[in-house]
């Protein structure tokens, strides 16, 4: 089944991806056969995944979340969906 996933790298950064075989893809990342980004930040740990019916749905979420801040990604991982819209606002719009 297609999945969207988030990995936590050894340096604390996050990597987002999508795949049709989650177990195989995470194993590839662990062996350094995944992306160049994770290859330089091993080991990695799967911290979030969501299953989809179609790969294009998983890929669309991957592309969306790639542009998110760390705070917004953490809200997704923690299931704080109500916080997501507030984390989307630009800093200047909040008066910061």
C-alpha positions in Angstrom: 0.0 0.0 0.0 1.2 3.6 -0.7 2.4 5.5 2.3 3.5 9.0 3.2 6.2 9.0 5.9 8.4 11.2 8.0 11.8 10.0 9.2 13.8 11.6 12.0 17.6 11.7 11.2 20.4 11.4 13.7 20.9 15.2 13.7 17.3 15.8 14.6 16.2 16.9 11.2 13.2 15.4 9.4 12.9 13.8 6.0 9.5 13.4 4.3 8.8 10.9 1.6 6.3 8.6 -0.1 6.5 5.0 -1.2 4.5 2.0 -2.2 6.4 -0.3 0.2 7.1 1.4 3.5 9.2 -1.3 5.2 11.4 -1.7 2.1 11.9 2.1 1.8 12.8 2.6 5.5 15.3 -0.3 5.2 16.8 1.4 2.2 17.2 4.6 4.1 18.9 2.7 7.0 21.4 1.1 4.6 22.3 4.4 3.1 20.5 3.5 -0.1 17.8 6.1 0.3 18.1 9.8 -0.5 21.4 11.7 -0.4 19.9 13.7 2.5 19.4 10.7 4.8 22.6 9.0 3.7 24.5 11.8 5.4 22.4 11.6 8.5 22.2 8.0 9.6 20.7 6.3 11.4 17.1 7.4 10.7 13.9 6.5 12.6 10.4 6.3 11.3 8.3 8.8 13.3 5.1 9.1 11.3 3.3 7.3 8.4 -0.1 7.5 6.8 -1.5 4.9 4.4 -3.3 5.9 1.2 -5.2 4.1 -1.5 -3.2 5.6 -4.3 0.4 6.7 -4.6 -0.5 10.0 -6.1 -2.3 10.9 -2.8 0.8 10.0 -0.8 3.0 12.0 -3.1 0.8 15.0 -3.0 1.0 15.1 0.8 4.8 14.6 0.6 5.1 17.7 -1.6 2.8 19.7 0.7 4.6 18.8 3.9 8.1 19.4 2.4 7.3 23.1 2.6 6.1 23.0 6.2 8.0 24.3 9.2 9.3 21.9 11.9 6.6 23.1 14.3 3.9 22.3 11.7 5.4 18.9 11.1 5.4 18.1 14.8 1.8 19.2 15.1 0.9 16.7 12.3 2.9 13.9 14.0 1.3 14.6 17.4 -2.2 14.7 15.8 -2.8 18.3 16.7 -4.7 19.0 13.5 -6.5 22.0 14.9 -3.1 23.7 15.3 -2.1 23.3 11.6 -3.9 26.4 10.2 -2.4 28.7 12.9 1.1 27.4 12.1 0.5 28.3 8.4 0.4 32.0 9.0 3.3 34.1 8.1 5.2 35.6 11.0 4.5 39.2 10.0 0.7 38.4 9.9 0.9 37.5 13.6 2.8 40.6 14.6 6.0 38.8 15.4 
